């Protein structure tokens, strides 16, 4: 995956934070995931990718971060269901903006949201995954992009 493609995913996440008005997110240096085991936090939003490119994109972050995002937006409902909605919306925004950048042949699924350690993230065998570390306030989150 080239630098321009990685920047599409980074810009998509920063767009989400600006859109909901909770401040800026900082982005660390992307790196290759050395194993086929997914890196996850408490909540993960997964988007399957098909078309010319196949694989998945997922966004994962800690529960405390999602709770802080919701309260920063003025939301009082911080139930698990609402936290799942938010992480799914973040993943959907990232993939949806990538679809705009990559064109109609970049097909995305609806988000699948899991709490805890997911059992269903299958990393493509013939590609290495790029991990994009991010930070908002004092919280760390990541975007993982695994595309053939």
C-alpha angles and dihedrals in degrees: 000000000000129000094256092055091050090050090057090062093044092050090048092057094046088049090057093052092048092046094055093040101233098128136262128323120213122219126215129207112295116236139182118263105237097203136046090238112105119239110228144170128198098298128031131185112200126195121191116218125209138160120064089352123041132197136063145286121208138181120204133181143156123276092241090058094052090047090052091048091052094048090046087056089053094254118145097187106088097160120144090256091056092045088053090051092053097048089046090051092050091051091046092050091050094049094039093054090046089053089055090051097043098040139235093312089066099086120191132196127221111273121272111207125201134180118219123351110359119222097194107057105115113189113209112258097221099052140055120236123240116219117206110195116208137183131203117181101322096331128105122212135163143213115211118198117192111174132157 
